[in-house]
Amino acid sequence: MTTIQNHREILRELLDDIDEKIRNDLLVERQKILGFALSEATCHMLAILLLSKKLISSGFMINHRYFSSEKRAFERLGFDFEKKNEILAKMVKQEELRDKLCYGKNKERDLIEKAIRNMYALKEIIEGESSEPL
């Protein structure tokens, strides 16, 4: 079972990897890896929030596919929590950006930067709502 601490450790590794790509100006060259890492990071952030609020158990896995549409996200996460609409909208957006970055031809830098901004905006919202640090 994945605990809050496990999610935090994985999230830290993902954020370190994302920051390394940004510092070394490897956004375009590593966009597929970034797409996966950004998506995975948001899932761990949401898991930390939901675990801290005791809305899910430590065995509950949040899959990025839950956010393929808003309808599916609301079906998979049928319980209420603060800023749910805003958080799920950003999760769905991250999944959309993930698919664009990870599949097909390389995309322009602005799309990669948009995915990074979305992830950090979501991080800020979740940090504001969570009793657990990210």
TIRO-2110 file (N, C-alpha, C; in Angstrom, 1 decimal):
// TIRO-2110
0.8, -1.2, 0.0, N, 1, A
0.0, 0.0, 0.0, CA, 1, A
0.9, 1.2, 0.0, C, 1, A
0.4, 2.2, -0.7, N, 2, A
1.2, 3.5, -0.8, CA, 2, A
0.7, 4.5, 0.2, C, 2, A
1.6, 4.9, 1.1, N, 3, A
1.3, 5.8, 2.1, CA, 3, A
1.6, 7.2, 1.6, C, 3, A
1.1, 8.2, 2.4, N, 4, A
1.4, 9.6, 2.1, CA, 4, A
2.9, 9.8, 1.9, C, 4, A
3.7, 9.2, 2.8, N, 5, A
5.1, 9.4, 2.7, CA, 5, A
5.7, 8.8, 1.4, C, 5, A
5.2, 7.7, 1.0, N, 6, A
5.6, 7.1, -0.3, CA, 6, A
5.3, 8.0, -1.5, C, 6, A
4.0, 8.6, -1.4, N, 7, A
3.6, 9.5, -2.5, CA, 7, A
4.6, 10.7, -2.5, C, 7, A
4.9, 11.2, -1.3, N, 8, A
5.8, 12.4, -1.2, CA, 8, A
7.2, 12.1, -1.8, C, 8, A
7.7, 10.9, -1.5, N, 9, A
9.0, 10.6, -2.0, CA, 9, A
9.0, 10.5, -3.5, C, 9, A
8.0, 9.8, -4.0, N, 10, A
7.9, 9.7, -5.5, CA, 10, A
7.7, 11.1, -6.1, C, 10, A
6.9, 11.9, -5.5, N, 11, A
6.6, 13.2, -6.0, CA, 11, A
7.9, 14.0, -6.0, C, 11, A
8.7, 14.0, -5.0, N, 12, A
10.0, 14.7, -4.9, CA, 12, A
10.9, 14.3, -6.0, C, 12, A
11.0, 13.0, -6.3, N, 13, A
11.8, 12.5, -7.4, CA, 13, A
11.3, 13.1, -8.7, C, 13, A
10.0, 13.0, -9.0, N, 14, A
9.5, 13.5, -10.2, CA, 14, A
9.7, 15.0, -10.4, C, 14, A
9.5, 15.8, -9.3, N, 15, A
9.7, 17.3, -9.3, CA, 15, A
11.2, 17.6, -9.5, C, 15, A
12.1, 16.8, -8.9, N, 16, A
13.5, 17.0, -9.1, CA, 16, A
13.9, 16.8, -10.6, C, 16, A
13.3, 15.7, -11.2, N, 17, A
13.6, 15.4, -12.6, CA, 17, A
13.0, 16.5, -13.5, C, 17, A
11.8, 17.0, -13.2, N, 18, A
11.2, 18.1, -14.0, CA, 18, A
12.1, 19.3, -13.9, C, 18, A
12.5, 19.7, -12.7, N, 19, A
13.3, 20.9, -12.5, CA, 19, A
14.7, 20.8, -13.2, C, 19, A
15.2, 19.6, -13.2, N, 20, A
16.5, 19.3, -13.9, CA, 20, A
16.4, 19.6, -15.4, C, 20, A
15.3, 19.1, -16.0, N, 21, A
15.0, 19.4, -17.4, CA, 21, A
14.9, 20.9, -17.7, C, 21, A
14.2, 21.6, -16.8, N, 22, A
14.0, 23.0, -16.9, CA, 22, A
15.4, 23.7, -16.8, C, 22, A
16.1, 23.4, -15.8, N, 23, A
17.4, 24.1, -15.6, CA, 23, A
18.4, 23.8, -16.7, C, 23, A
18.4, 22.6, -17.3, N, 24, A
19.3, 22.3, -18.4, CA, 24, A
18.7, 22.6, -19.8, C, 24, A
17.6, 23.3, -19.8, N, 25, A
16.9, 23.7, -21.0, CA, 25, A
16.7, 22.5, -22.0, C, 25, A
16.1, 21.4, -21.4, N, 26, A
15.9, 20.2, -22.2, CA, 26, A
14.4, 20.0, -22.4, C, 26, A
13.6, 21.0, -22.4, N, 27, A
12.2, 20.9, -22.5, CA, 27, A
11.8, 20.2, -23.8, C, 27, A
12.3, 20.7, -24.9, N, 28, A
11.9, 20.2, -26.2, CA, 28, A
12.5, 18.8, -26.4, C, 28, A
13.7, 18.6, -26.1, N, 29, A
14.4, 17.3, -26.3, CA, 29, A
13.8, 16.2, -25.4, C, 29, A
13.3, 16.5, -24.2, N, 30, A
12.8, 15.5, -23.3, CA, 30, A
11.3, 15.7, -23.1, C, 30, A
10.5, 16.2, -24.0, N, 31, A
9.1, 16.5, -23.8, CA, 31, A
8.3, 15.3, -23.5, C, 31, A
8.6, 14.1, -24.1, N, 32, A
7.8, 12.9, -23.8, CA, 32, A
8.0, 12.5, -22.4, C, 32, A
9.3, 12.5, -21.9, N, 33, A
9.5, 12.2, -20.5, CA, 33, A
8.9, 13.2, -19.6, C, 33, A
8.9, 14.4, -19.9, N, 34, A
8.3, 15.5, -19.2, CA, 34, A
6.8, 15.3, -19.1, C, 34, A
6.2, 14.9, -20.2, N, 35, A
4.7, 14.7, -20.3, CA, 35, A
4.3, 13.6, -19.3, C, 35, A
5.0, 12.5, -19.3, N, 36, A
4.8, 11.4, -18.4, CA, 36, A
5.0, 11.9, -16.9, C, 36, A
6.1, 12.5, -16.7, N, 37, A
6.5, 12.9, -15.3, CA, 37, A
5.5, 14.0, -14.7, C, 37, A
5.1, 14.9, -15.5, N, 38, A
4.1, 15.9, -15.1, CA, 38, A
2.8, 15.3, -14.7, C, 38, A
2.3, 14.4, -15.5, N, 39, A
1.1, 13.7, -15.3, CA, 39, A
1.2, 12.9, -14.0, C, 39, A
2.2, 12.1, -13.9, N, 40, A
2.4, 11.3, -12.7, CA, 40, A
2.5, 12.1, -11.5, C, 40, A
3.2, 13.2, -11.5, N, 41, A
3.4, 14.1, -10.4, CA, 41, A
2.0, 14.6, -9.9, C, 41, A
1.1, 15.0, -10.8, N, 42, A
-0.2, 15.5, -10.4, CA, 42, A
-1.0, 14.4, -9.8, C, 42, A
-0.9, 13.2, -10.2, N, 43, A
-1.6, 12.1, -9.6, CA, 43, A
-1.1, 11.9, -8.2, C, 43, A
0.2, 12.0, -7.9, N, 44, A
0.7, 11.8, -6.6, CA, 44, A
0.3, 13.0, -5.7, C, 44, A
0.2, 14.2, -6.2, N, 45, A
-0.2, 15.4, -5.5, CA, 45, A
-1.7, 15.2, -5.0, C, 45, A
-2.5, 14.7, -5.9, N, 46, A
-3.9, 14.5, -5.6, CA, 46, A
-4.1, 13.4, -4.6, C, 46, A
-3.3, 12.3, -4.7, N, 47, A
-3.3, 11.2, -3.7, CA, 47, A
-3.0, 11.7, -2.3, C, 47, A
-1.9, 12.6, -2.2, N, 48, A
-1.5, 13.2, -0.9, CA, 48, A
-2.7, 13.9, -0.3, C, 48, A
-3.3, 14.8, -1.1, N, 49, A
-4.5, 15.6, -0.7, CA, 49, A
-5.6, 14.7, -0.2, C, 49, A
-6.0, 13.7, -1.0, N, 50, A
-7.1, 12.8, -0.6, CA, 50, A
-6.8, 11.9, 0.5, C, 50, A
-5.6, 11.5, 0.6, N, 51, A
-5.2, 10.7, 1.8, CA, 51, A
-5.2, 11.5, 3.1, C, 51, A
-4.7, 12.7, 3.0, N, 52, A
-4.6, 13.6, 4.2, CA, 52, A
-6.0, 13.9, 4.7, C, 52, A
-7.0, 14.0, 3.8, N, 53, A
-8.4, 14.3, 4.2, CA, 53, A
-9.2, 13.0, 4.4, C, 53, A
-8.5, 11.9, 4.4, N, 54, A
-9.1, 10.5, 4.6, CA, 54, A
-10.2, 10.2, 3.7, C, 54, A
-10.1, 10.7, 2.5, N, 55, A
-11.2, 10.4, 1.5, CA, 55, A
-10.9, 9.2, 0.7, C, 55, A
-9.6, 8.7, 0.7, N, 56, A
-9.3, 7.4, 0.1, CA, 56, A
-8.4, 6.7, 1.1, C, 56, A
-8.3, 5.4, 0.9, N, 57, A
-7.4, 4.6, 1.7, CA, 57, A
-6.0, 4.5, 1.1, C, 57, A
-5.0, 4.1, 1.8, N, 58, A
-3.7, 4.0, 1.2, CA, 58, A
-3.6, 3.0, 0.1, C, 58, A
-4.5, 2.1, -0.1, N, 59, A
-4.5, 1.1, -1.2, CA, 59, A
-5.1, 1.7, -2.5, C, 59, A
-5.7, 2.8, -2.4, N, 60, A
-6.4, 3.4, -3.5, CA, 60, A
-5.4, 4.0, -4.5, C, 60, A
-5.4, 3.6, -5.7, N, 61, A
-4.4, 4.1, -6.7, CA, 61, A
-5.1, 5.1, -7.6, C, 61, A
-4.5, 6.2, -7.8, N, 62, A
-5.1, 7.3, -8.7, CA, 62, A
-4.4, 7.1, -10.1, C, 62, A
-5.1, 6.7, -11.1, N, 63, A
-4.6, 6.5, -12.4, CA, 63, A
-4.8, 7.7, -13.3, C, 63, A
-3.8, 8.0, -14.0, N, 64, A
-3.9, 9.2, -14.9, CA, 64, A
-5.1, 9.1, -15.9, C, 64, A
-5.5, 7.9, -16.2, N, 65, A
-6.6, 7.7, -17.2, CA, 65, A
-7.9, 8.1, -16.6, C, 65, A
-8.0, 8.2, -15.3, N, 66, A
-9.3, 8.8, -14.7, CA, 66, A
-9.6, 10.1, -15.2, C, 66, A
-8.6, 10.8, -15.7, N, 67, A
-8.8, 12.2, -16.1, CA, 67, A
-8.8, 12.4, -17.6, C, 67, A
-9.2, 11.4, -18.3, N, 68, A
-9.4, 11.5, -19.7, CA, 68, A
-10.5, 12.4, -20.1, C, 68, A
-11.4, 12.6, -19.2, N, 69, A
-12.5, 13.5, -19.4, CA, 69, A
-13.0, 14.0, -18.0, C, 69, A
-13.7, 15.1, -18.0, N, 70, A
-14.3, 15.6, -16.7, CA, 70, A
-15.3, 14.6, -16.2, C, 70, A
-16.1, 14.0, -17.1, N, 71, A
-17.2, 13.1, -16.7, CA, 71, A
-16.5, 11.9, -16.0, C, 71, A
-15.5, 11.3, -16.6, N, 72, A
-14.8, 10.2, -16.0, CA, 72, A
-14.2, 10.5, -14.7, C, 72, A
-13.6, 11.7, -14.6, N, 73, A
-13.0, 12.1, -13.3, CA, 73, A
-14.0, 12.2, -12.2, C, 73, A
-15.1, 12.8, -12.5, N, 74, A
-16.2, 12.9, -11.5, CA, 74, A
-16.8, 11.5, -11.1, C, 74, A
-16.8, 10.6, -12.1, N, 75, A
-17.3, 9.3, -11.8, CA, 75, A
-16.3, 8.5, -10.9, C, 75, A
-15.0, 8.6, -11.2, N, 76, A
-14.0, 7.9, -10.4, CA, 76, A
-13.8, 8.5, -9.0, C, 76, A
-14.0, 9.8, -8.9, N, 77, A
-13.9, 10.5, -7.6, CA, 77, A
-15.2, 11.0, -7.2, C, 77, A
-16.1, 10.2, -6.9, N, 78, A
-17.5, 10.6, -6.6, CA, 78, A
-17.8, 11.3, -5.3, C, 78, A
-16.8, 11.4, -4.5, N, 79, A
-16.9, 12.1, -3.2, CA, 79, A
-16.6, 13.6, -3.3, C, 79, A
-17.0, 14.4, -2.3, N, 80, A
-16.8, 15.8, -2.4, CA, 80, A
-15.5, 16.2, -1.6, C, 80, A
-14.9, 17.3, -2.1, N, 81, A
-13.8, 17.9, -1.3, CA, 81, A
-13.6, 19.3, -1.8, C, 81, A
-13.0, 20.1, -1.0, N, 82, A
-12.8, 21.6, -1.4, CA, 82, A
-12.1, 21.7, -2.7, C, 82, A
-12.6, 22.6, -3.5, N, 83, A
-12.0, 23.0, -4.8, CA, 83, A
-11.9, 21.8, -5.8, C, 83, A
-12.8, 20.8, -5.6, N, 84, A
-12.9, 19.6, -6.5, CA, 84, A
-13.0, 20.0, -7.9, C, 84, A
-13.9, 20.9, -8.3, N, 85, A
-14.1, 21.3, -9.7, CA, 85, A
-12.8, 21.8, -10.3, C, 85, A
-12.2, 22.7, -9.6, N, 86, A
-11.0, 23.4, -10.1, CA, 86, A
-9.8, 22.4, -10.2, C, 86, A
-9.7, 21.5, -9.2, N, 87, A
-8.6, 20.5, -9.2, CA, 87, A
-8.8, 19.5, -10.3, C, 87, A
-10.1, 19.0, -10.5, N, 88, A
-10.3, 18.0, -11.5, CA, 88, A
-10.2, 18.6, -12.9, C, 88, A
-10.6, 19.9, -13.1, N, 89, A
-10.4, 20.5, -14.4, CA, 89, A
-8.9, 20.6, -14.7, C, 89, A
-8.1, 20.9, -13.8, N, 90, A
-6.6, 21.0, -14.1, CA, 90, A
-6.1, 19.6, -14.3, C, 90, A
-6.6, 18.6, -13.6, N, 91, A
-6.1, 17.2, -13.8, CA, 91, A
-6.5, 16.8, -15.2, C, 91, A
-7.7, 17.1, -15.7, N, 92, A
-8.1, 16.7, -17.0, CA, 92, A
-7.3, 17.5, -18.0, C, 92, A
-7.0, 18.7, -17.8, N, 93, A
-6.1, 19.5, -18.7, CA, 93, A
-4.7, 18.9, -18.7, C, 93, A
-4.2, 18.4, -17.6, N, 94, A
-2.9, 17.8, -17.6, CA, 94, A
-2.8, 16.5, -18.4, C, 94, A
-3.9, 15.7, -18.3, N, 95, A
-4.0, 14.5, -19.1, CA, 95, A
-4.0, 14.8, -20.6, C, 95, A
-4.8, 15.8, -20.9, N, 96, A
-4.8, 16.3, -22.3, CA, 96, A
-3.5, 16.7, -22.9, C, 96, A
-2.7, 17.5, -22.0, N, 97, A
-1.4, 17.9, -22.4, CA, 97, A
-0.4, 16.7, -22.4, C, 97, A
-0.6, 15.8, -21.5, N, 98, A
0.2, 14.6, -21.5, CA, 98, A
0.1, 13.8, -22.8, C, 98, A
-1.1, 13.6, -23.3, N, 99, A
-1.3, 12.9, -24.5, CA, 99, A
-0.7, 13.6, -25.7, C, 99, A
-0.8, 15.0, -25.7, N, 100, A
-0.2, 15.7, -26.8, CA, 100, A
1.3, 15.6, -26.8, C, 100, A
1.9, 15.7, -25.6, N, 101, A
3.4, 15.7, -25.5, CA, 101, A
4.0, 14.3, -25.7, C, 101, A
3.3, 13.3, -25.3, N, 102, A
3.9, 11.9, -25.2, CA, 102, A
3.7, 11.2, -26.5, C, 102, A
2.8, 11.6, -27.4, N, 103, A
2.5, 10.8, -28.6, CA, 103, A
2.6, 11.7, -29.8, C, 103, A
3.0, 11.1, -30.9, N, 104, A
3.1, 11.8, -32.1, CA, 104, A
4.4, 12.6, -32.2, C, 104, A
4.4, 13.5, -33.1, N, 105, A
5.6, 14.4, -33.4, CA, 105, A
5.9, 15.3, -32.2, C, 105, A
7.1, 15.7, -32.1, N, 106, A
7.5, 16.7, -31.1, CA, 106, A
6.7, 18.0, -31.2, C, 106, A
6.3, 18.6, -30.1, N, 107, A
5.5, 19.8, -30.1, CA, 107, A
6.4, 21.0, -29.8, C, 107, A
5.8, 22.1, -30.0, N, 108, A
6.5, 23.4, -29.7, CA, 108, A
6.7, 23.6, -28.2, C, 108, A
7.7, 24.4, -27.9, N, 109, A
8.1, 24.7, -26.6, CA, 109, A
6.9, 25.3, -25.7, C, 109, A
6.1, 26.1, -26.3, N, 110, A
5.0, 26.8, -25.6, CA, 110, A
4.0, 25.8, -25.0, C, 110, A
3.8, 24.7, -25.7, N, 111, A
2.9, 23.6, -25.2, CA, 111, A
3.5, 22.9, -24.0, C, 111, A
4.8, 22.7, -24.0, N, 112, A
5.5, 22.1, -22.9, CA, 112, A
5.5, 23.0, -21.7, C, 112, A
5.7, 24.3, -21.9, N, 113, A
5.7, 25.2, -20.8, CA, 113, A
4.3, 25.4, -20.3, C, 113, A
3.3, 25.2, -21.1, N, 114, A
1.9, 25.3, -20.6, CA, 114, A
1.6, 24.1, -19.7, C, 114, A
2.1, 22.9, -20.0, N, 115, A
2.0, 21.7, -19.2, CA, 115, A
2.7, 21.9, -17.9, C, 115, A
3.8, 22.5, -17.9, N, 116, A
4.6, 22.8, -16.6, CA, 116, A
3.8, 23.8, -15.8, C, 116, A
3.3, 24.9, -16.4, N, 117, A
2.6, 25.9, -15.6, CA, 117, A
1.3, 25.3, -15.0, C, 117, A
0.6, 24.4, -15.8, N, 118, A
-0.6, 23.8, -15.3, CA, 118, A
-0.3, 22.9, -14.0, C, 118, A
0.8, 22.1, -14.1, N, 119, A
1.2, 21.3, -13.0, CA, 119, A
1.5, 22.1, -11.8, C, 119, A
2.3, 23.2, -11.9, N, 120, A
2.6, 24.0, -10.8, CA, 120, A
1.4, 24.8, -10.2, C, 120, A
0.5, 25.1, -11.1, N, 121, A
-0.8, 25.8, -10.6, CA, 121, A
-1.6, 24.8, -9.8, C, 121, A
-1.6, 23.6, -10.2, N, 122, A
-2.3, 22.5, -9.5, CA, 122, A
-1.6, 22.2, -8.2, C, 122, A
-0.3, 22.2, -8.2, N, 123, A
0.5, 22.0, -7.0, CA, 123, A
0.1, 23.1, -5.9, C, 123, A
0.1, 24.4, -6.4, N, 124, A
-0.3, 25.5, -5.5, CA, 124, A
-1.7, 25.3, -4.9, C, 124, A
-2.6, 24.9, -5.7, N, 125, A
-4.0, 24.7, -5.2, CA, 125, A
-4.0, 23.6, -4.1, C, 125, A
-3.4, 22.5, -4.5, N, 126, A
-3.4, 21.3, -3.5, CA, 126, A
-2.6, 21.7, -2.3, C, 126, A
-1.5, 22.4, -2.4, N, 127, A
-0.8, 22.8, -1.2, CA, 127, A
-1.7, 23.6, -0.3, C, 127, A
-2.5, 24.5, -0.9, N, 128, A
-3.4, 25.3, -0.1, CA, 128, A
-4.5, 24.6, 0.6, C, 128, A
-4.8, 23.4, 0.0, N, 129, A
-5.9, 22.6, 0.6, CA, 129, A
-5.5, 21.5, 1.5, C, 129, A
-4.2, 21.1, 1.4, N, 130, A
-3.8, 19.9, 2.1, CA, 130, A
-3.2, 20.2, 3.5, C, 130, A
-3.5, 19.3, 4.4, N, 131, A
-2.9, 19.4, 5.7, CA, 131, A
-1.5, 18.8, 5.7, C, 131, A
-1.1, 18.2, 4.6, N, 132, A
0.2, 17.5, 4.5, CA, 132, A
1.0, 18.3, 3.5, C, 132, A
2.3, 18.5, 3.8, N, 133, A
3.1, 19.2, 2.8, CA, 133, A
3.4, 18.3, 1.6, C, 133, A
3.6, 19.0, 0.5, N, 134, A
4.0, 18.2, -0.7, CA, 134, A
5.4, 18.3, -0.8, C, 134, A
END
